[in-house]
């Protein structure tokens, strides 16, 4: 439920770029845009297939 307040694009950016000053690292070196979008859709409870 907490993730629904973020758009899919916002979550994708958070996944790829991380959140400075928090334990959330940037995953851009390891994930493609498509993989980050899949994760963002999954976190929002959307059909991620």
N, CA, C and O atoms as a Tripos MOL2 file, in Angstrom:
@<TRIPOS>MOLECULE
protein
  196   195    49     0     0
PROTEIN
NO_CHARGES

@<TRIPOS>ATOM
      1 N           0.8090   -1.1920    0.0000 N.3       1 UNK1
      2 CA          0.0000    0.0000    0.0000 C.3       1 UNK1
      3 C           0.8540    1.2590    0.0000 C.2       1 UNK1
      4 O           0.4930    2.2480   -0.6380 O.2       1 UNK1
      5 N           1.9610    1.2380    0.6930 N.am      2 UNK2
      6 CA          2.7980    2.4310    0.7720 C.3       2 UNK2
      7 C           3.4080    2.7860   -0.5720 C.2       2 UNK2
      8 O           3.6890    3.9560   -0.8330 O.2       2 UNK2
      9 N           3.6170    1.7960   -1.4300 N.am      3 UNK3
     10 CA          4.2490    2.0420   -2.7170 C.3       3 UNK3
     11 C           3.2860    2.6350   -3.7400 C.2       3 UNK3
     12 O           3.7230    3.2050   -4.7400 O.2       3 UNK3
     13 N           1.9880    2.5080   -3.5050 N.am      4 UNK4
     14 CA          1.0070    2.9970   -4.4760 C.3       4 UNK4
     15 C           1.0610    4.5180   -4.6000 C.2       4 UNK4
     16 O           0.6920    5.0620   -5.6410 O.2       4 UNK4
     17 N           1.5090    5.2050   -3.5640 N.am      5 UNK5
     18 CA          1.5690    6.6720   -3.6410 C.3       5 UNK5
     19 C           2.6250    7.1500   -4.6280 C.2       5 UNK5
     20 O           2.6040    8.3090   -5.0430 O.2       5 UNK5
     21 N           3.5520    6.2670   -5.0100 N.am      6 UNK6
     22 CA          4.5650    6.5950   -6.0100 C.3       6 UNK6
     23 C           4.1090    6.0940   -7.3710 C.2       6 UNK6
     24 O           3.5270    5.0140   -7.4720 O.2       6 UNK6
     25 N           4.3660    6.8650   -8.4130 N.am      7 UNK7
     26 CA          4.0780    6.3760   -9.7600 C.3       7 UNK7
     27 C           5.1030    5.3020  -10.1220 C.2       7 UNK7
     28 O           6.1450    5.1790   -9.4790 O.2       7 UNK7
     29 N           4.7930    4.5390  -11.1440 N.am      8 UNK8
     30 CA          5.7360    3.5140  -11.6040 C.3       8 UNK8
     31 C           7.0550    4.1620  -12.0120 C.2       8 UNK8
     32 O           8.1260    3.6400  -11.7050 O.2       8 UNK8
     33 N           6.9790    5.2960  -12.7030 N.am      9 UNK9
     34 CA          8.2030    5.9890  -13.1280 C.3       9 UNK9
     35 C           9.0130    6.4910  -11.9360 C.2       9 UNK9
     36 O          10.2410    6.4170  -11.9460 O.2       9 UNK9
     37 N           8.3270    7.0040  -10.9000 N.am     10 UNK10
     38 CA          9.0330    7.4690   -9.7030 C.3      10 UNK10
     39 C           9.7430    6.3130   -9.0050 C.2      10 UNK10
     40 O          10.9010    6.4400   -8.6060 O.2      10 UNK10
     41 N           9.0500    5.1890   -8.8580 N.am     11 UNK11
     42 CA          9.6670    4.0250   -8.2220 C.3      11 UNK11
     43 C          10.8510    3.5200   -9.0380 C.2      11 UNK11
     44 O          11.8900    3.1620   -8.4830 O.2      11 UNK11
     45 N          10.6880    3.4950  -10.3510 N.am     12 UNK12
     46 CA         11.7790    3.0540  -11.2230 C.3      12 UNK12
     47 C          13.0080    3.9400  -11.0210 C.2      12 UNK12
     48 O          14.1280    3.4340  -10.9490 O.2      12 UNK12
     49 N          12.8110    5.2470  -10.9290 N.am     13 UNK13
     50 CA         13.9220    6.1710  -10.7000 C.3      13 UNK13
     51 C          14.5680    5.9210   -9.3390 C.2      13 UNK13
     52 O          15.7930    5.9480   -9.2220 O.2      13 UNK13
     53 N          13.7540    5.6790   -8.3090 N.am     14 UNK14
     54 CA         14.3040    5.3950   -6.9820 C.3      14 UNK14
     55 C          15.1330    4.1140   -6.9930 C.2      14 UNK14
     56 O          16.1840    4.0410   -6.3560 O.2      14 UNK14
     57 N          14.6570    3.1130   -7.7160 N.am     15 UNK15
     58 CA         15.3800    1.8430   -7.8090 C.3      15 UNK15
     59 C          16.7040    2.0450   -8.5390 C.2      15 UNK15
     60 O          17.7470    1.5710   -8.0900 O.2      15 UNK15
     61 N          16.6550    2.7430   -9.6550 N.am     16 UNK16
     62 CA         17.8620    2.9030  -10.4720 C.3      16 UNK16
     63 C          18.8690    3.8720   -9.8590 C.2      16 UNK16
     64 O          20.0760    3.6480   -9.9510 O.2      16 UNK16
     65 N          18.3820    4.9510   -9.2310 N.am     17 UNK17
     66 CA         19.2790    6.0040   -8.7410 C.3      17 UNK17
     67 C          19.5300    5.9600   -7.2410 C.2      17 UNK17
     68 O          20.4060    6.6660   -6.7420 O.2      17 UNK17
     69 N          18.7730    5.1400   -6.5160 N.am     18 UNK18
     70 CA         18.9380    5.0680   -5.0690 C.3      18 UNK18
     71 C          18.3750    6.3020   -4.3850 C.2      18 UNK18
     72 O          17.8040    7.1860   -5.0250 O.2      18 UNK18
     73 N          18.5470    6.3420   -3.0750 N.am     19 UNK19
     74 CA         18.0880    7.4810   -2.2810 C.3      19 UNK19
     75 C          19.2760    7.9470   -1.4400 C.2      19 UNK19
     76 O          19.6470    7.2860   -0.4700 O.2      19 UNK19
     77 N          19.8750    9.0880   -1.8110 N.am     20 UNK20
     78 CA         21.0370    9.5850   -1.0660 C.3      20 UNK20
     79 C          20.7280    9.7560    0.4240 C.2      20 UNK20
     80 O          19.6420   10.1970    0.8000 O.2      20 UNK20
     81 N          21.6930    9.4030    1.2540 N.am     21 UNK21
     82 CA         21.5390    9.5570    2.6930 C.3      21 UNK21
     83 C          20.7430    8.4490    3.3610 C.2      21 UNK21
     84 O          20.4400    8.5250    4.5520 O.2      21 UNK21
     85 N          20.4000    7.4050    2.5850 N.am     22 UNK22
     86 CA         19.6670    6.2650    3.1350 C.3      22 UNK22
     87 C          20.4090    4.9840    2.7480 C.2      22 UNK22
     88 O          21.3420    5.0310    1.9470 O.2      22 UNK22
     89 N          20.0090    3.8590    3.3000 N.am     23 UNK23
     90 CA         20.6480    2.5910    2.9210 C.3      23 UNK23
     91 C          20.2930    2.1100    1.5030 C.2      23 UNK23
     92 O          20.8360    1.1040    1.0470 O.2      23 UNK23
     93 N          19.3840    2.8190    0.7970 N.am     24 UNK24
     94 CA         18.9670    2.3860   -0.5450 C.3      24 UNK24
     95 C          20.0270    2.7800   -1.5750 C.2      24 UNK24
     96 O          20.1720    3.9600   -1.8940 O.2      24 UNK24
     97 N          20.7750    1.7900   -2.1000 N.am     25 UNK25
     98 CA         21.8220    2.1040   -3.0780 C.3      25 UNK25
     99 C          21.2420    2.2390   -4.4820 C.2      25 UNK25
    100 O          20.1200    1.7990   -4.7350 O.2      25 UNK25
    101 N          22.0000    2.8430   -5.3960 N.am     26 UNK26
    102 CA         21.5720    2.8560   -6.7960 C.3      26 UNK26
    103 C          21.8060    1.4850   -7.4240 C.2      26 UNK26
    104 O          22.8640    0.8830   -7.2370 O.2      26 UNK26
    105 N          20.8310    1.0020   -8.1590 N.am     27 UNK27
    106 CA         20.9350   -0.3010   -8.8150 C.3      27 UNK27
    107 C          21.1800   -0.1670  -10.3100 C.2      27 UNK27
    108 O          21.2250   -1.1740  -11.0160 O.2      27 UNK27
    109 N          21.3400    1.0670  -10.8100 N.am     28 UNK28
    110 CA         21.5280    1.3030  -12.2400 C.3      28 UNK28
    111 C          22.6650    0.4700  -12.8370 C.2      28 UNK28
    112 O          22.5170   -0.0210  -13.9560 O.2      28 UNK28
    113 N          23.7940    0.2890  -12.1390 N.am     29 UNK29
    114 CA         24.8700   -0.5140  -12.7410 C.3      29 UNK29
    115 C          24.5020   -1.9930  -12.9250 C.2      29 UNK29
    116 O          25.1380   -2.6990  -13.7080 O.2      29 UNK29
    117 N          23.4810   -2.4560  -12.2060 N.am     30 UNK30
    118 CA         23.1530   -3.8810  -12.2240 C.3      30 UNK30
    119 C          21.8380   -4.2210  -12.9140 C.2      30 UNK30
    120 O          21.6430   -5.3610  -13.3360 O.2      30 UNK30
    121 N          20.9330   -3.2530  -13.0370 N.am     31 UNK31
    122 CA         19.6050   -3.5190  -13.5970 C.3      31 UNK31
    123 C          19.3710   -2.7000  -14.8610 C.2      31 UNK31
    124 O          19.8240   -1.5610  -14.9680 O.2      31 UNK31
    125 N          18.6690   -3.2870  -15.8020 N.am     32 UNK32
    126 CA         18.2480   -2.5430  -16.9910 C.3      32 UNK32
    127 C          17.0040   -1.7260  -16.6440 C.2      32 UNK32
    128 O          16.3860   -1.9340  -15.6000 O.2      32 UNK32
    129 N          16.6450   -0.7980  -17.5260 N.am     33 UNK33
    130 CA         15.4150   -0.0330  -17.3250 C.3      33 UNK33
    131 C          14.2050   -0.9590  -17.2540 C.2      33 UNK33
    132 O          13.3110   -0.7630  -16.4310 O.2      33 UNK33
    133 N          14.1850   -1.9690  -18.1230 N.am     34 UNK34
    134 CA         13.0520   -2.9040  -18.1510 C.3      34 UNK34
    135 C          12.9510   -3.6830  -16.8420 C.2      34 UNK34
    136 O          11.8510   -3.8990  -16.3330 O.2      34 UNK34
    137 N          14.0820   -4.1030  -16.2970 N.am     35 UNK35
    138 CA         14.0680   -4.8370  -15.0270 C.3      35 UNK35
    139 C          13.5870   -3.9410  -13.8840 C.2      35 UNK35
    140 O          12.8040   -4.3730  -13.0380 O.2      35 UNK35
    141 N          14.0590   -2.6930  -13.8630 N.am     36 UNK36
    142 CA         13.6300   -1.7580  -12.8210 C.3      36 UNK36
    143 C          12.1370   -1.4610  -12.9410 C.2      36 UNK36
    144 O          11.4470   -1.3320  -11.9300 O.2      36 UNK36
    145 N          11.6390   -1.3510  -14.1720 N.am     37 UNK37
    146 CA         10.2040   -1.1240  -14.3580 C.3      37 UNK37
    147 C           9.3990   -2.3280  -13.8830 C.2      37 UNK37
    148 O           8.3400   -2.1600  -13.2800 O.2      37 UNK37
    149 N           9.8820   -3.5320  -14.1420 N.am     38 UNK38
    150 CA          9.1970   -4.7400  -13.6750 C.3      38 UNK38
    151 C           9.1040   -4.7300  -12.1500 C.2      38 UNK38
    152 O           8.0480   -5.0190  -11.5870 O.2      38 UNK38
    153 N          10.2070   -4.3980  -11.4890 N.am     39 UNK39
    154 CA         10.2200   -4.3440  -10.0220 C.3      39 UNK39
    155 C           9.2430   -3.2770   -9.5230 C.2      39 UNK39
    156 O           8.4850   -3.5220   -8.5850 O.2      39 UNK39
    157 N           9.2580   -2.1030  -10.1440 N.am     40 UNK40
    158 CA          8.3610   -1.0180   -9.7360 C.3      40 UNK40
    159 C           6.9020   -1.4390   -9.8830 C.2      40 UNK40
    160 O           6.0910   -1.1820   -8.9930 O.2      40 UNK40
    161 N           6.5630   -2.0820  -10.9940 N.am     41 UNK41
    162 CA          5.1820   -2.5390  -11.1950 C.3      41 UNK41
    163 C           4.8150   -3.6060  -10.1580 C.2      41 UNK41
    164 O           3.6920   -3.6150   -9.6540 O.2      41 UNK41
    165 N           5.7370   -4.4890   -9.8440 N.am     42 UNK42
    166 CA          5.4980   -5.5230   -8.8320 C.3      42 UNK42
    167 C           5.2300   -4.8760   -7.4700 C.2      42 UNK42
    168 O           4.2940   -5.2590   -6.7690 O.2      42 UNK42
    169 N           6.0580   -3.8960   -7.1030 N.am     43 UNK43
    170 CA          5.8920   -3.2280   -5.8130 C.3      43 UNK43
    171 C           4.5580   -2.4930   -5.7200 C.2      43 UNK43
    172 O           3.9800   -2.3830   -4.6380 O.2      43 UNK43
    173 N           4.0730   -1.9920   -6.8490 N.am     44 UNK44
    174 CA          2.7860   -1.2910   -6.8680 C.3      44 UNK44
    175 C           1.6100   -2.2460   -6.9550 C.2      44 UNK44
    176 O           0.4590   -1.8170   -6.8750 O.2      44 UNK44
    177 N           1.8800   -3.5320   -7.1180 N.am     45 UNK45
    178 CA          0.8060   -4.5100   -7.1910 C.3      45 UNK45
    179 C           0.1780   -4.6090   -8.5650 C.2      45 UNK45
    180 O          -0.9170   -5.1500   -8.7190 O.2      45 UNK45
    181 N           0.8770   -4.0810   -9.5690 N.am     46 UNK46
    182 CA          0.3810   -4.1560  -10.9400 C.3      46 UNK46
    183 C           0.7800   -5.4910  -11.5460 C.2      46 UNK46
    184 O           1.6030   -6.2190  -10.9910 O.2      46 UNK46
    185 N           0.1910   -5.8000  -12.6860 N.am     47 UNK47
    186 CA          0.5850   -7.0100  -13.4120 C.3      47 UNK47
    187 C           1.9760   -6.7720  -13.9770 C.2      47 UNK47
    188 O           2.1420   -5.9710  -14.8960 O.2      47 UNK47
    189 N           2.9570   -7.4460  -13.4460 N.am     48 UNK48
    190 CA          4.3470   -7.2220  -13.8430 C.3      48 UNK48
    191 C           4.8270   -8.2120  -14.8920 C.2      48 UNK48
    192 O           6.0290   -8.2820  -15.1490 O.2      48 UNK48
    193 N           3.9340   -8.9770  -15.5060 N.am     49 UNK49
    194 CA          4.3830   -9.9770  -16.4800 C.3      49 UNK49
    195 C           4.7660   -9.3700  -17.7990 C.2      49 UNK49
    196 O           5.1630  -10.0890  -18.7170 O.2      49 UNK49
@<TRIPOS>BOND
     1     1     2 1
     2     2     3 1
     3     3     4 2
     4     3     5 am
     5     5     6 1
     6     6     7 1
     7     7     8 2
     8     7     9 am
     9     9    10 1
    10    10    11 1
    11    11    12 2
    12    11    13 am
    13    13    14 1
    14    14    15 1
    15    15    16 2
    16    15    17 am
    17    17    18 1
    18    18    19 1
    19    19    20 2
    20    19    21 am
    21    21    22 1
    22    22    23 1
    23    23    24 2
    24    23    25 am
    25    25    26 1
    26    26    27 1
    27    27    28 2
    28    27    29 am
    29    29    30 1
    30    30    31 1
    31    31    32 2
    32    31    33 am
    33    33    34 1
    34    34    35 1
    35    35    36 2
    36    35    37 am
    37    37    38 1
    38    38    39 1
    39    39    40 2
    40    39    41 am
    41    41    42 1
    42    42    43 1
    43    43    44 2
    44    43    45 am
    45    45    46 1
    46    46    47 1
    47    47    48 2
    48    47    49 am
    49    49    50 1
    50    50    51 1
    51    51    52 2
    52    51    53 am
    53    53    54 1
    54    54    55 1
    55    55    56 2
    56    55    57 am
    57    57    58 1
    58    58    59 1
    59    59    60 2
    60    59    61 am
    61    61    62 1
    62    62    63 1
    63    63    64 2
    64    63    65 am
    65    65    66 1
    66    66    67 1
    67    67    68 2
    68    67    69 am
    69    69    70 1
    70    70    71 1
    71    71    72 2
    72    71    73 am
    73    73    74 1
    74    74    75 1
    75    75    76 2
    76    75    77 am
    77    77    78 1
    78    78    79 1
    79    79    80 2
    80    79    81 am
    81    81    82 1
    82    82    83 1
    83    83    84 2
    84    83    85 am
    85    85    86 1
    86    86    87 1
    87    87    88 2
    88    87    89 am
    89    89    90 1
    90    90    91 1
    91    91    92 2
    92    91    93 am
    93    93    94 1
    94    94    95 1
    95    95    96 2
    96    95    97 am
    97    97    98 1
    98    98    99 1
    99    99   100 2
   100    99   101 am
   101   101   102 1
   102   102   103 1
   103   103   104 2
   104   103   105 am
   105   105   106 1
   106   106   107 1
   107   107   108 2
   108   107   109 am
   109   109   110 1
   110   110   111 1
   111   111   112 2
   112   111   113 am
   113   113   114 1
   114   114   115 1
   115   115   116 2
   116   115   117 am
   117   117   118 1
   118   118   119 1
   119   119   120 2
   120   119   121 am
   121   121   122 1
   122   122   123 1
   123   123   124 2
   124   123   125 am
   125   125   126 1
   126   126   127 1
   127   127   128 2
   128   127   129 am
   129   129   130 1
   130   130   131 1
   131   131   132 2
   132   131   133 am
   133   133   134 1
   134   134   135 1
   135   135   136 2
   136   135   137 am
   137   137   138 1
   138   138   139 1
   139   139   140 2
   140   139   141 am
   141   141   142 1
   142   142   143 1
   143   143   144 2
   144   143   145 am
   145   145   146 1
   146   146   147 1
   147   147   148 2
   148   147   149 am
   149   149   150 1
   150   150   151 1
   151   151   152 2
   152   151   153 am
   153   153   154 1
   154   154   155 1
   155   155   156 2
   156   155   157 am
   157   157   158 1
   158   158   159 1
   159   159   160 2
   160   159   161 am
   161   161   162 1
   162   162   163 1
   163   163   164 2
   164   163   165 am
   165   165   166 1
   166   166   167 1
   167   167   168 2
   168   167   169 am
   169   169   170 1
   170   170   171 1
   171   171   172 2
   172   171   173 am
   173   173   174 1
   174   174   175 1
   175   175   176 2
   176   175   177 am
   177   177   178 1
   178   178   179 1
   179   179   180 2
   180   179   181 am
   181   181   182 1
   182   182   183 1
   183   183   184 2
   184   183   185 am
   185   185   186 1
   186   186   187 1
   187   187   188 2
   188   187   189 am
   189   189   190 1
   190   190   191 1
   191   191   192 2
   192   191   193 am
   193   193   194 1
   194   194   195 1
   195   195   196 2
@<TRIPOS>SUBSTRUCTURE
     1 UNK1         2 RESIDUE 1 A UNK
     2 UNK2         6 RESIDUE 1 A UNK
     3 UNK3        10 RESIDUE 1 A UNK
     4 UNK4        14 RESIDUE 1 A UNK
     5 UNK5        18 RESIDUE 1 A UNK
     6 UNK6        22 RESIDUE 1 A UNK
     7 UNK7        26 RESIDUE 1 A UNK
     8 UNK8        30 RESIDUE 1 A UNK
     9 UNK9        34 RESIDUE 1 A UNK
    10 UNK10       38 RESIDUE 1 A UNK
    11 UNK11       42 RESIDUE 1 A UNK
    12 UNK12       46 RESIDUE 1 A UNK
    13 UNK13       50 RESIDUE 1 A UNK
    14 UNK14       54 RESIDUE 1 A UNK
    15 UNK15       58 RESIDUE 1 A UNK
    16 UNK16       62 RESIDUE 1 A UNK
    17 UNK17       66 RESIDUE 1 A UNK
    18 UNK18       70 RESIDUE 1 A UNK
    19 UNK19       74 RESIDUE 1 A UNK
    20 UNK20       78 RESIDUE 1 A UNK
    21 UNK21       82 RESIDUE 1 A UNK
    22 UNK22       86 RESIDUE 1 A UNK
    23 UNK23       90 RESIDUE 1 A UNK
    24 UNK24       94 RESIDUE 1 A UNK
    25 UNK25       98 RESIDUE 1 A UNK
    26 UNK26      102 RESIDUE 1 A UNK
    27 UNK27      106 RESIDUE 1 A UNK
    28 UNK28      110 RESIDUE 1 A UNK
    29 UNK29      114 RESIDUE 1 A UNK
    30 UNK30      118 RESIDUE 1 A UNK
    31 UNK31      122 RESIDUE 1 A UNK
    32 UNK32      126 RESIDUE 1 A UNK
    33 UNK33      130 RESIDUE 1 A UNK
    34 UNK34      134 RESIDUE 1 A UNK
    35 UNK35      138 RESIDUE 1 A UNK
    36 UNK36      142 RESIDUE 1 A UNK
    37 UNK37      146 RESIDUE 1 A UNK
    38 UNK38      150 RESIDUE 1 A UNK
    39 UNK39      154 RESIDUE 1 A UNK
    40 UNK40      158 RESIDUE 1 A UNK
    41 UNK41      162 RESIDUE 1 A UNK
    42 UNK42      166 RESIDUE 1 A UNK
    43 UNK43      170 RESIDUE 1 A UNK
    44 UNK44      174 RESIDUE 1 A UNK
    45 UNK45      178 RESIDUE 1 A UNK
    46 UNK46      182 RESIDUE 1 A UNK
    47 UNK47      186 RESIDUE 1 A UNK
    48 UNK48      190 RESIDUE 1 A UNK
    49 UNK49      194 RESIDUE 1 A UNK
